[in-house]
Amino acid sequence: MTEVGSYHREDLSIDQQLALRTAASRLGEQFAGIYGPETIERFLHSSYDQFATGSTVPNFLPLLAERFARQRLTALARVEGHHNDGRPVVLFLCVHNAGRSQMALGFFQHLVGDRAIAWSGGSEPGVEVNQAAVASMAERGIDISAEYPKPWTDEVVRAADVVISMGCGDACPIFPGKRYEDWILDDPAGLEVADIRPIRDEIERRVRQLLDELQVPAASGR
């Protein structure tokens, strides 16, 4: 097992500290030769802090922190030139990262598999993904129930080739040399599944069009 540092916090339970040390070990093995223990633990614990204040499921916080830290470290490795496999990276942004951007991410990943990379984030992340949005996507055979609202970070935005904003307005980050698009879509927050279906279908249409423009083959059919 890759050696990790001795990052210790008095504000965490023994179980949470153990879970984070285990997560740091896994991340250390994945990013061995790229980032050392101090960088990995800094990203892991700052990711933990992103979710700690609003989460109602503290037992899942170490897992969420590990997933988010992995995404951030992957993005940083691309930005710093440690890893670039040539696949385009698309970032979907909205306000709460609970509806529109999560549906777009779901369609993108469903349609392209591992031929491209997509991430999502919010300017004011919510506590959980909109359950009506989850249900509407399930009607199309796409499961986004395991996703979670999260903020965007500088390294994630800088690693993206295309940034799609959906209602985050002036809060959306701007970096030179990137392709930006603003998709005007109704917010599904507070809507029933029946009212979300037109939004869902328009998101799919736009995702498919984006894939055509990026020349990334998409799965056919529904």
Disulfide bonds with the S-S distance in Angstrom:
Cys168-Cys172 1.60
